[in-house]
Each structure stands twice: as C-alpha cells, then as structure tokens.
Amino acid sequence: MIPAVILVISSVVFLQFFVFYCRSIIAATSNQPLPQDVQDVTGIVDSPSPEDFPRVVQLLNLCPDRPEERGQLRAVSSYYKLLGLVRSTMALAIPSLKSWADHERSQCTYFAAVALGRRIAFSRDLLAQQMLP
C-alpha cells in the first residue's frame, strides 16, 4: 500500500513540475513578435488557433532543427497533448477548464510558431555559410 501511495504522490509532483516547466518555456516566448516569414507561411497573424499546432509542428519538422530546442519542443508537444486530454475529459465536468485549456493550447501554438521563425533564420544562416567560398 505504501509503495502505491508513494507512486501516486511522485506522479502528481512530477506532473506539476512538468506543467510549470512547460508554462515557463511558453512564457519566455509569449512576448516575442512573430516574424513576418512565419506569418506568411502559417497564416497566423495575431493570435493562433489551438488547432494550428499540428500544422506548425509539421512545418518545424521540415526545417533543420536547432539542438538547443529539441527538448523544449518535445516538452511543449507533450504539454499540448496533455491539455487536449484535459479538454476532452475533465472539461466536460468543469466548463471553465475548457476555455483555459484552449488558451494554453493556443499559447503552445504561438511557441511553435516562434520556434519556426528561429529555425527559418537558422536555415538562412546555414545557407549563407554554405554560399561563402
């Protein structure tokens, strides 16, 4: 019985840490402007839709990745999926949770769009380095 209690408490604490970590990653990019290239490619102008996340991640996968962003993107993708699970299960009982989850999911999309802008700039830098003799 004690090991089960320890497992449950550890899982809850880990989940809480994970949520705070993801929210801090997202908050670090929330005040950065969305580059014009990203706006042109994704069609996101002001506020992204939560449903745009998979499309933005697909565009991210087309660009060469930056090693320093791999873990962050995986964490935010997992957080986005967790929010989808919360939205489809717990939000049925608590309606205000649905609007919160949608807001958080749109913030995940904005993070992915900013990361796409960084990768586009990184790709341009790689191309410019290859063009030099």
MIZA-894845 format. One record per atom (N, C-alpha, C): x, y, z; residue in three letters; atom name. Coordinates in Angstrom, 3 decimals. Layout:
BEGIN
[r [X Y Z] "ALA" "CA"]
...
// end
This chain:
BEGIN
[r [0.808 -1.186 0.000] "MET" "N"]
[r [0.000 0.000 0.000] "MET" "CA"]
[r [0.861 1.264 0.000] "MET" "C"]
[r [1.893 1.270 0.806] "ILE" "N"]
[r [2.775 2.435 0.893] "ILE" "CA"]
[r [3.455 2.707 -0.450] "ILE" "C"]
[r [3.962 1.691 -1.161] "PRO" "N"]
[r [4.570 1.980 -2.471] "PRO" "CA"]
[r [3.586 2.600 -3.461] "PRO" "C"]
[r [2.329 2.201 -3.404] "ALA" "N"]
[r [1.332 2.771 -4.305] "ALA" "CA"]
[r [1.094 4.242 -3.979] "ALA" "C"]
[r [1.050 4.578 -2.707] "VAL" "N"]
[r [0.867 5.970 -2.296] "VAL" "CA"]
[r [2.067 6.805 -2.736] "VAL" "C"]
[r [3.247 6.267 -2.547] "ILE" "N"]
[r [4.464 6.975 -2.966] "ILE" "CA"]
[r [4.469 7.181 -4.479] "ILE" "C"]
[r [4.050 6.175 -5.226] "LEU" "N"]
[r [3.984 6.292 -6.683] "LEU" "CA"]
[r [2.997 7.368 -7.105] "LEU" "C"]
[r [1.832 7.403 -6.492] "VAL" "N"]
[r [0.818 8.403 -6.842] "VAL" "CA"]
[r [1.311 9.800 -6.505] "VAL" "C"]
[r [1.867 9.977 -5.329] "ILE" "N"]
[r [2.359 11.295 -4.929] "ILE" "CA"]
[r [3.505 11.733 -5.834] "ILE" "C"]
[r [4.401 10.825 -6.150] "SER" "N"]
[r [5.518 11.159 -7.040] "SER" "CA"]
[r [5.023 11.535 -8.434] "SER" "C"]
[r [4.032 10.830 -8.911] "SER" "N"]
[r [3.475 11.134 -10.237] "SER" "CA"]
[r [2.814 12.504 -10.252] "SER" "C"]
[r [2.078 12.834 -9.208] "VAL" "N"]
[r [1.423 14.140 -9.127] "VAL" "CA"]
[r [2.466 15.252 -9.064] "VAL" "C"]
[r [3.507 15.072 -8.272] "VAL" "N"]
[r [4.559 16.083 -8.159] "VAL" "CA"]
[r [5.288 16.230 -9.489] "VAL" "C"]
[r [5.587 15.122 -10.156] "PHE" "N"]
[r [6.243 15.196 -11.458] "PHE" "CA"]
[r [5.358 15.910 -12.469] "PHE" "C"]
[r [4.083 15.618 -12.483] "LEU" "N"]
[r [3.157 16.274 -13.404] "LEU" "CA"]
[r [3.084 17.771 -13.125] "LEU" "C"]
[r [3.059 18.132 -11.860] "GLN" "N"]
[r [3.043 19.548 -11.501] "GLN" "CA"]
[r [4.326 20.240 -11.959] "GLN" "C"]
[r [5.468 19.616 -11.741] "PHE" "N"]
[r [6.739 20.180 -12.196] "PHE" "CA"]
[r [6.752 20.310 -13.711] "PHE" "C"]
[r [6.262 19.296 -14.408] "PHE" "N"]
[r [6.222 19.307 -15.867] "PHE" "CA"]
[r [5.361 20.456 -16.397] "PHE" "C"]
[r [4.202 20.664 -15.787] "VAL" "N"]
[r [3.315 21.750 -16.217] "VAL" "CA"]
[r [3.987 23.099 -15.989] "VAL" "C"]
[r [4.611 23.290 -14.830] "PHE" "N"]
[r [5.288 24.562 -14.559] "PHE" "CA"]
[r [6.458 24.777 -15.513] "PHE" "C"]
[r [7.190 23.730 -15.815] "TYR" "N"]
[r [8.308 23.829 -16.749] "TYR" "CA"]
[r [7.816 24.239 -18.132] "TYR" "C"]
[r [6.780 23.592 -18.613] "CYS" "N"]
[r [6.247 23.916 -19.939] "CYS" "CA"]
[r [5.692 25.333 -19.985] "CYS" "C"]
[r [4.996 25.730 -18.942] "ARG" "N"]
[r [4.451 27.087 -18.910] "ARG" "CA"]
[r [5.559 28.125 -18.872] "ARG" "C"]
[r [6.687 27.816 -18.235] "SER" "N"]
[r [7.800 28.772 -18.220] "SER" "CA"]
[r [8.454 28.871 -19.594] "SER" "C"]
[r [8.551 27.762 -20.310] "ILE" "N"]
[r [9.090 27.792 -21.677] "ILE" "CA"]
[r [8.185 28.636 -22.566] "ILE" "C"]
[r [6.900 28.419 -22.452] "ILE" "N"]
[r [5.935 29.149 -23.276] "ILE" "CA"]
[r [5.938 30.634 -22.920] "ILE" "C"]
[r [6.044 30.945 -21.624] "ALA" "N"]
[r [6.046 32.353 -21.192] "ALA" "CA"]
[r [7.269 33.095 -21.713] "ALA" "C"]
[r [8.382 32.393 -21.889] "ALA" "N"]
[r [9.596 33.039 -22.386] "ALA" "CA"]
[r [9.442 33.514 -23.828] "ALA" "C"]
[r [8.550 32.896 -24.580] "THR" "N"]
[r [8.368 33.290 -25.980] "THR" "CA"]
[r [7.094 34.084 -26.222] "THR" "C"]
[r [6.267 34.239 -25.191] "SER" "N"]
[r [4.970 34.875 -25.410] "SER" "CA"]
[r [5.061 36.355 -25.756] "SER" "C"]
[r [6.135 37.020 -25.373] "ASN" "N"]
[r [6.257 38.444 -25.691] "ASN" "CA"]
[r [7.120 38.708 -26.922] "ASN" "C"]
[r [7.605 37.657 -27.561] "GLN" "N"]
[r [8.400 37.828 -28.775] "GLN" "CA"]
[r [7.465 38.009 -29.968] "GLN" "C"]
[r [7.821 38.933 -30.861] "PRO" "N"]
[r [6.966 39.123 -32.036] "PRO" "CA"]
[r [7.099 37.951 -32.999] "PRO" "C"]
[r [6.031 37.689 -33.708] "LEU" "N"]
[r [6.022 36.626 -34.707] "LEU" "CA"]
[r [6.640 37.167 -35.989] "LEU" "C"]
[r [7.719 36.548 -36.491] "PRO" "N"]
[r [8.351 37.046 -37.708] "PRO" "CA"]
[r [7.390 37.036 -38.898] "PRO" "C"]
[r [7.614 37.942 -39.808] "GLN" "N"]
[r [6.752 38.061 -40.984] "GLN" "CA"]
[r [6.780 36.788 -41.823] "GLN" "C"]
[r [7.939 36.138 -41.907] "ASP" "N"]
[r [8.039 34.877 -42.664] "ASP" "CA"]
[r [7.081 33.826 -42.109] "ASP" "C"]
[r [7.021 33.750 -40.809] "VAL" "N"]
[r [6.153 32.757 -40.169] "VAL" "CA"]
[r [4.691 33.119 -40.405] "VAL" "C"]
[r [4.381 34.394 -40.330] "GLN" "N"]
[r [3.013 34.823 -40.594] "GLN" "CA"]
[r [2.610 34.469 -42.020] "GLN" "C"]
[r [3.531 34.647 -42.974] "ASP" "N"]
[r [3.228 34.319 -44.367] "ASP" "CA"]
[r [3.044 32.818 -44.573] "ASP" "C"]
[r [3.902 32.024 -43.954] "VAL" "N"]
[r [3.864 30.569 -44.155] "VAL" "CA"]
[r [2.672 29.931 -43.447] "VAL" "C"]
[r [2.403 30.376 -42.211] "THR" "N"]
[r [1.365 29.720 -41.417] "THR" "CA"]
[r [0.003 30.379 -41.532] "THR" "C"]
[r [-0.024 31.653 -41.883] "GLY" "N"]
[r [-1.285 32.375 -41.925] "GLY" "CA"]
[r [-1.713 32.894 -40.563] "GLY" "C"]
[r [-0.859 32.722 -39.559] "ILE" "N"]
[r [-1.144 33.215 -38.214] "ILE" "CA"]
[r [-0.713 34.674 -38.161] "ILE" "C"]
[r [-1.656 35.560 -37.842] "VAL" "N"]
[r [-1.326 36.982 -37.802] "VAL" "CA"]
[r [-1.274 37.482 -36.360] "VAL" "C"]
[r [-2.368 37.401 -35.652] "ASP" "N"]
[r [-2.404 37.924 -34.280] "ASP" "CA"]
[r [-2.336 36.810 -33.247] "ASP" "C"]
[r [-3.412 36.102 -33.107] "SER" "N"]
[r [-3.439 35.032 -32.121] "SER" "CA"]
[r [-3.682 33.702 -32.824] "SER" "C"]
[r [-2.856 32.734 -32.521] "PRO" "N"]
[r [-3.002 31.437 -33.176] "PRO" "CA"]
[r [-4.174 30.641 -32.624] "PRO" "C"]
[r [-4.672 29.776 -33.435] "SER" "N"]
[r [-5.740 28.869 -33.036] "SER" "CA"]
[r [-5.108 27.611 -32.436] "SER" "C"]
[r [-5.738 26.999 -31.453] "PRO" "N"]
[r [-5.190 25.762 -30.903] "PRO" "CA"]
[r [-5.077 24.644 -31.942] "PRO" "C"]
[r [-5.925 24.700 -32.953] "GLU" "N"]
[r [-5.900 23.657 -33.974] "GLU" "CA"]
[r [-4.745 23.824 -34.964] "GLU" "C"]
[r [-4.039 24.950 -34.926] "ASP" "N"]
[r [-2.903 25.183 -35.820] "ASP" "CA"]
[r [-1.637 24.469 -35.372] "ASP" "C"]
[r [-1.598 23.992 -34.149] "PHE" "N"]
[r [-0.375 23.403 -33.598] "PHE" "CA"]
[r [0.182 22.252 -34.429] "PHE" "C"]
[r [-0.619 21.250 -34.807] "PRO" "N"]
[r [-0.042 20.150 -35.597] "PRO" "CA"]
[r [0.554 20.619 -36.928] "PRO" "C"]
[r [-0.085 21.592 -37.558] "ARG" "N"]
[r [0.422 22.100 -38.835] "ARG" "CA"]
[r [1.745 22.850 -38.646] "ARG" "C"]
[r [1.846 23.627 -37.593] "VAL" "N"]
[r [3.084 24.358 -37.323] "VAL" "CA"]
[r [4.209 23.381 -36.978] "VAL" "C"]
[r [3.899 22.337 -36.234] "VAL" "N"]
[r [4.908 21.329 -35.897] "VAL" "CA"]
[r [5.367 20.598 -37.159] "VAL" "C"]
[r [4.457 20.336 -38.085] "GLN" "N"]
[r [4.865 19.722 -39.355] "GLN" "CA"]
[r [5.819 20.627 -40.112] "GLN" "C"]
[r [5.549 21.919 -40.111] "LEU" "N"]
[r [6.461 22.868 -40.748] "LEU" "CA"]
[r [7.802 22.915 -40.016] "LEU" "C"]
[r [7.771 22.808 -38.711] "LEU" "N"]
[r [9.010 22.768 -37.930] "LEU" "CA"]
[r [9.853 21.560 -38.307] "LEU" "C"]
[r [9.207 20.438 -38.546] "ASN" "N"]
[r [9.936 19.221 -38.891] "ASN" "CA"]
[r [10.573 19.297 -40.275] "ASN" "C"]
[r [10.119 20.225 -41.113] "LEU" "N"]
[r [10.712 20.389 -42.436] "LEU" "CA"]
[r [12.012 21.181 -42.398] "LEU" "C"]
[r [12.199 21.952 -41.347] "CYS" "N"]
[r [13.398 22.787 -41.212] "CYS" "CA"]
[r [14.478 22.028 -40.451] "CYS" "C"]
[r [15.747 22.365 -40.723] "PRO" "N"]
[r [16.813 21.772 -39.897] "PRO" "CA"]
[r [16.629 22.184 -38.443] "PRO" "C"]
[r [16.765 21.222 -37.555] "ASP" "N"]
[r [16.497 21.538 -36.159] "ASP" "CA"]
[r [17.711 22.143 -35.475] "ASP" "C"]
[r [17.401 22.931 -34.471] "ARG" "N"]
[r [18.432 23.526 -33.639] "ARG" "CA"]
[r [18.557 22.646 -32.405] "ARG" "C"]
[r [19.749 22.168 -32.097] "PRO" "N"]
[r [19.907 21.231 -30.972] "PRO" "CA"]
[r [19.395 21.763 -29.638] "PRO" "C"]
[r [19.490 23.070 -29.420] "GLU" "N"]
[r [19.078 23.620 -28.133] "GLU" "CA"]
[r [17.566 23.661 -27.956] "GLU" "C"]
[r [16.800 23.424 -29.007] "GLU" "N"]
[r [15.337 23.482 -28.904] "GLU" "CA"]
[r [14.667 22.113 -28.924] "GLU" "C"]
[r [15.416 21.062 -29.097] "ARG" "N"]
[r [14.792 19.731 -29.222] "ARG" "CA"]
[r [13.964 19.365 -28.000] "ARG" "C"]
[r [14.549 19.484 -26.827] "GLY" "N"]
[r [13.847 19.104 -25.602] "GLY" "CA"]
[r [12.651 19.993 -25.320] "GLY" "C"]
[r [12.812 21.281 -25.594] "GLN" "N"]
[r [11.711 22.205 -25.336] "GLN" "CA"]
[r [10.522 21.899 -26.234] "GLN" "C"]
[r [10.773 21.638 -27.496] "LEU" "N"]
[r [9.668 21.346 -28.411] "LEU" "CA"]
[r [8.972 20.041 -28.042] "LEU" "C"]
[r [9.736 19.049 -27.635] "ARG" "N"]
[r [9.124 17.781 -27.197] "ARG" "CA"]
[r [8.264 18.004 -25.952] "ARG" "C"]
[r [8.775 18.805 -25.027] "ALA" "N"]
[r [8.018 19.063 -23.789] "ALA" "CA"]
[r [6.725 19.812 -24.095] "ALA" "C"]
[r [6.796 20.831 -24.943] "VAL" "N"]
[r [5.595 21.596 -25.265] "VAL" "CA"]
[r [4.615 20.742 -26.067] "VAL" "C"]
[r [5.110 19.879 -26.934] "SER" "N"]
[r [4.216 18.973 -27.666] "SER" "CA"]
[r [3.493 18.025 -26.709] "SER" "C"]
[r [4.212 17.516 -25.731] "SER" "N"]
[r [3.582 16.644 -24.731] "SER" "CA"]
[r [2.573 17.420 -23.894] "SER" "C"]
[r [2.914 18.661 -23.551] "TYR" "N"]
[r [2.001 19.515 -22.793] "TYR" "CA"]
[r [0.740 19.786 -23.602] "TYR" "C"]
[r [0.895 20.020 -24.909] "TYR" "N"]
[r [-0.252 20.246 -25.794] "TYR" "CA"]
[r [-1.171 19.017 -25.797] "TYR" "C"]
[r [-0.577 17.835 -25.851] "LYS" "N"]
[r [-1.378 16.603 -25.829] "LYS" "CA"]
[r [-2.067 16.418 -24.475] "LYS" "C"]
[r [-1.355 16.752 -23.400] "LEU" "N"]
[r [-1.951 16.667 -22.071] "LEU" "CA"]
[r [-3.132 17.616 -21.953] "LEU" "C"]
[r [-2.984 18.822 -22.499] "LEU" "N"]
[r [-4.089 19.781 -22.475] "LEU" "CA"]
[r [-5.270 19.282 -23.300] "LEU" "C"]
[r [-4.990 18.606 -24.412] "GLY" "N"]
[r [-6.068 18.018 -25.204] "GLY" "CA"]
[r [-6.810 16.956 -24.422] "GLY" "C"]
[r [-6.069 16.175 -23.649] "LEU" "N"]
[r [-6.697 15.157 -22.798] "LEU" "CA"]
[r [-7.543 15.809 -21.704] "LEU" "C"]
[r [-7.014 16.862 -21.096] "VAL" "N"]
[r [-7.776 17.587 -20.072] "VAL" "CA"]
[r [-9.033 18.181 -20.682] "VAL" "C"]
[r [-8.890 18.749 -21.863] "ARG" "N"]
[r [-10.021 19.400 -22.538] "ARG" "CA"]
[r [-11.120 18.396 -22.868] "ARG" "C"]
[r [-10.737 17.196 -23.265] "SER" "N"]
[r [-11.736 16.214 -23.684] "SER" "CA"]
[r [-12.317 15.402 -22.524] "SER" "C"]
[r [-11.662 15.443 -21.358] "THR" "N"]
[r [-12.173 14.648 -20.235] "THR" "CA"]
[r [-12.693 15.527 -19.103] "THR" "C"]
[r [-11.810 16.207 -18.425] "MET" "N"]
[r [-12.202 16.989 -17.247] "MET" "CA"]
[r [-13.042 18.207 -17.591] "MET" "C"]
[r [-12.858 18.749 -18.792] "ALA" "N"]
[r [-13.603 19.947 -19.171] "ALA" "CA"]
[r [-15.092 19.665 -19.324] "ALA" "C"]
[r [-15.453 18.401 -19.466] "LEU" "N"]
[r [-16.874 18.064 -19.527] "LEU" "CA"]
[r [-17.550 18.325 -18.181] "LEU" "C"]
[r [-16.807 18.121 -17.110] "ALA" "N"]
[r [-17.359 18.351 -15.776] "ALA" "CA"]
[r [-17.188 19.798 -15.325] "ALA" "C"]
[r [-16.098 20.427 -15.755] "ILE" "N"]
[r [-15.806 21.809 -15.355] "ILE" "CA"]
[r [-15.668 22.643 -16.623] "ILE" "C"]
[r [-16.722 23.348 -17.053] "PRO" "N"]
[r [-16.698 24.082 -18.326] "PRO" "CA"]
[r [-15.619 25.166 -18.418] "PRO" "C"]
[r [-15.259 25.807 -17.305] "SER" "N"]
[r [-14.229 26.847 -17.367] "SER" "CA"]
[r [-12.867 26.266 -17.702] "SER" "C"]
[r [-12.675 24.994 -17.446] "LEU" "N"]
[r [-11.417 24.323 -17.765] "LEU" "CA"]
[r [-11.206 24.235 -19.274] "LEU" "C"]
[r [-12.285 24.179 -20.026] "LYS" "N"]
[r [-12.185 24.103 -21.484] "LYS" "CA"]
[r [-11.590 25.385 -22.054] "LYS" "C"]
[r [-12.055 26.535 -21.600] "SER" "N"]
[r [-11.513 27.797 -22.118] "SER" "CA"]
[r [-10.061 27.980 -21.697] "SER" "C"]
[r [-9.714 27.558 -20.467] "TRP" "N"]
[r [-8.326 27.637 -20.029] "TRP" "CA"]
[r [-7.442 26.736 -20.884] "TRP" "C"]
[r [-7.897 25.518 -21.131] "ALA" "N"]
[r [-7.108 24.576 -21.939] "ALA" "CA"]
[r [-6.955 25.092 -23.364] "ALA" "C"]
[r [-8.003 25.687 -23.927] "ASP" "N"]
[r [-7.883 26.254 -25.276] "ASP" "CA"]
[r [-6.890 27.403 -25.310] "ASP" "C"]
[r [-6.906 28.235 -24.281] "HIS" "N"]
[r [-5.937 29.339 -24.215] "HIS" "CA"]
[r [-4.513 28.811 -24.122] "HIS" "C"]
[r [-4.306 27.831 -23.271] "GLU" "N"]
[r [-2.972 27.234 -23.130] "GLU" "CA"]
[r [-2.525 26.560 -24.426] "GLU" "C"]
[r [-3.436 25.895 -25.098] "ARG" "N"]
[r [-3.095 25.239 -26.369] "ARG" "CA"]
[r [-2.744 26.269 -27.435] "ARG" "C"]
[r [-3.418 27.420 -27.436] "SER" "N"]
[r [-3.052 28.463 -28.399] "SER" "CA"]
[r [-1.688 29.050 -28.055] "SER" "C"]
[r [-1.337 29.099 -26.771] "GLN" "N"]
[r [0.000 29.547 -26.381] "GLN" "CA"]
[r [1.058 28.543 -26.838] "GLN" "C"]
[r [0.727 27.258 -26.811] "CYS" "N"]
[r [1.639 26.235 -27.340] "CYS" "CA"]
[r [1.854 26.454 -28.835] "CYS" "C"]
[r [0.792 26.788 -29.539] "THR" "N"]
[r [0.900 27.060 -30.971] "THR" "CA"]
[r [1.773 28.274 -31.219] "THR" "C"]
[r [1.629 29.307 -30.405] "TYR" "N"]
[r [2.455 30.504 -30.563] "TYR" "CA"]
[r [3.927 30.169 -30.318] "TYR" "C"]
[r [4.202 29.338 -29.300] "PHE" "N"]
[r [5.575 28.898 -29.045] "PHE" "CA"]
[r [6.153 28.192 -30.263] "PHE" "C"]
[r [5.359 27.291 -30.846] "ALA" "N"]
[r [5.829 26.550 -32.017] "ALA" "CA"]
[r [6.066 27.489 -33.195] "ALA" "C"]
[r [5.230 28.508 -33.354] "ALA" "N"]
[r [5.405 29.463 -34.445] "ALA" "CA"]
[r [6.677 30.295 -34.247] "ALA" "C"]
[r [6.963 30.698 -33.017] "VAL" "N"]
[r [8.201 31.434 -32.738] "VAL" "CA"]
[r [9.401 30.536 -32.987] "VAL" "C"]
[r [9.305 29.274 -32.585] "ALA" "N"]
[r [10.392 28.323 -32.847] "ALA" "CA"]
[r [10.581 28.125 -34.349] "ALA" "C"]
[r [9.496 28.137 -35.101] "LEU" "N"]
[r [9.589 28.042 -36.561] "LEU" "CA"]
[r [10.341 29.242 -37.115] "LEU" "C"]
[r [10.076 30.418 -36.596] "GLY" "N"]
[r [10.810 31.610 -37.025] "GLY" "CA"]
[r [12.297 31.490 -36.754] "GLY" "C"]
[r [12.647 30.937 -35.606] "ARG" "N"]
[r [14.071 30.723 -35.287] "ARG" "CA"]
[r [14.700 29.724 -36.253] "ARG" "C"]
[r [13.960 28.669 -36.557] "ARG" "N"]
[r [14.515 27.664 -37.475] "ARG" "CA"]
[r [14.657 28.207 -38.887] "ARG" "C"]
[r [13.746 29.048 -39.307] "ILE" "N"]
[r [13.874 29.663 -40.629] "ILE" "CA"]
[r [15.123 30.536 -40.659] "ILE" "C"]
[r [15.349 31.315 -39.610] "ALA" "N"]
[r [16.550 32.150 -39.533] "ALA" "CA"]
[r [17.807 31.282 -39.485] "ALA" "C"]
[r [17.750 30.172 -38.750] "PHE" "N"]
[r [18.877 29.241 -38.669] "PHE" "CA"]
[r [19.170 28.638 -40.042] "PHE" "C"]
[r [18.128 28.283 -40.778] "SER" "N"]
[r [18.302 27.724 -42.125] "SER" "CA"]
[r [18.941 28.748 -43.056] "SER" "C"]
[r [18.516 29.986 -42.940] "ARG" "N"]
[r [19.109 31.040 -43.771] "ARG" "CA"]
[r [20.585 31.226 -43.441] "ARG" "C"]
[r [20.924 31.164 -42.164] "ASP" "N"]
[r [22.326 31.288 -41.766] "ASP" "CA"]
[r [23.150 30.131 -42.301] "ASP" "C"]
[r [22.605 28.911 -42.234] "LEU" "N"]
[r [23.315 27.750 -42.790] "LEU" "CA"]
[r [23.536 27.900 -44.287] "LEU" "C"]
[r [22.513 28.367 -44.980] "LEU" "N"]
[r [22.631 28.570 -46.418] "LEU" "CA"]
[r [23.665 29.643 -46.739] "LEU" "C"]
[r [23.676 30.707 -45.978] "ALA" "N"]
[r [24.652 31.776 -46.209] "ALA" "CA"]
[r [26.073 31.288 -45.944] "ALA" "C"]
[r [26.249 30.427 -44.957] "GLN" "N"]
[r [27.581 29.883 -44.682] "GLN" "CA"]
[r [28.040 28.959 -45.788] "GLN" "C"]
[r [27.136 28.236 -46.395] "GLN" "N"]
[r [27.497 27.327 -47.490] "GLN" "CA"]
[r [27.800 28.084 -48.760] "GLN" "C"]
[r [27.216 29.255 -48.915] "MET" "N"]
[r [27.432 30.052 -50.124] "MET" "CA"]
[r [28.772 30.754 -50.113] "MET" "C"]
[r [29.355 30.947 -48.944] "LEU" "N"]
[r [30.650 31.593 -48.856] "LEU" "CA"]
[r [31.740 30.669 -49.407] "LEU" "C"]
[r [32.694 31.237 -50.132] "PRO" "N"]
[r [33.752 30.386 -50.693] "PRO" "CA"]
[r [34.727 29.896 -49.675] "PRO" "C"]
// end
